[in-house]
Amino acid sequence: MAGEAGSTFTDELNRLANGGASYPGLASYLADTGAANEWAGTTGKALLGALNYKADPTRQPDEYKGLGAVCNELAGTTDLSPVDALRSITS
């Protein structure tokens, strides 16, 4: 399932961390960094680090893309806002 219109960035990261099919219950919600780390399969990375790792596990910190660019890369889109890019990802 793609994300729903009006969802927040944190909602979308939690949906993706939950497998992409549905949003988890509020009791299971993680902060954006925690959800990004769970989706990326990492621990201890900052939000941008986790998203860049998800896009390319070999990418080094000095090569990290900005938030909009990495979200668009993950979504296979261009010129969307970060949350719109994440909404388009199904898993």
C-alpha positions in Angstrom: 0.0 0.0 0.0 1.2 3.5 -0.8 0.9 6.1 1.9 -2.2 8.1 2.5 -2.6 11.8 1.6 -2.1 13.9 4.7 0.1 11.5 6.5 3.2 12.9 8.1 6.8 12.1 7.5 7.0 10.1 10.7 3.8 8.3 9.7 5.4 7.2 6.5 8.6 6.1 8.1 6.6 4.0 10.6 4.5 2.5 7.7 7.7 1.5 5.9 9.2 0.1 9.1 6.0 -1.9 9.5 6.6 -3.6 6.2 4.9 -0.9 4.0 1.4 -2.5 4.0 -0.1 -0.6 6.9 0.5 2.0 9.6 1.3 0.5 13.0 -0.9 1.2 16.0 0.0 4.4 17.9 1.4 2.3 20.8 4.0 0.9 18.3 4.9 4.2 16.7 8.6 5.1 16.7 10.2 8.6 16.4 11.3 9.3 12.9 14.9 8.3 13.5 13.9 5.0 15.2 11.5 4.2 12.3 14.1 5.0 9.7 16.7 2.8 11.5 14.3 -0.1 11.7 13.3 0.2 8.0 17.0 0.5 7.0 18.0 -2.4 9.2 20.5 -0.3 11.1 20.9 0.9 14.7 22.4 4.1 16.0 22.4 6.0 12.7 20.8 9.5 12.5 17.8 9.9 10.4 19.7 11.0 7.3 22.3 8.2 7.8 19.6 5.5 8.0 17.9 6.7 4.9 21.1 6.9 2.9 22.1 3.5 4.2 18.7 2.1 3.0 19.4 3.7 -0.4 23.0 2.4 -0.6 24.6 0.4 2.2 28.1 1.2 0.9 27.5 5.0 0.8 29.9 6.9 3.1 28.9 9.8 5.3 30.7 12.3 3.1 28.6 11.1 0.2 25.2 11.3 2.0 22.4 13.0 0.0 20.1 15.5 1.6 16.7 14.6 2.9 14.7 15.4 -0.2 17.2 13.8 -2.6 17.6 10.5 -0.6 13.8 10.2 -0.2 13.3 10.7 -4.0 16.1 8.2 -4.6 14.4 5.6 -2.4 11.1 6.2 -4.1 12.5 6.2 -7.6 11.1 9.7 -8.2 12.3 13.2 -8.7 11.2 16.6 -7.4 8.8 15.4 -4.8 8.8 16.6 -1.2 10.4 14.0 1.1 7.0 12.9 2.6 5.4 12.6 -0.9 8.4 10.5 -2.0 8.0 8.2 1.0 4.2 8.0 0.4 4.9 6.5 -3.0 7.0 3.6 -1.6 5.0 0.4 -1.1 7.6 -1.6 0.9 
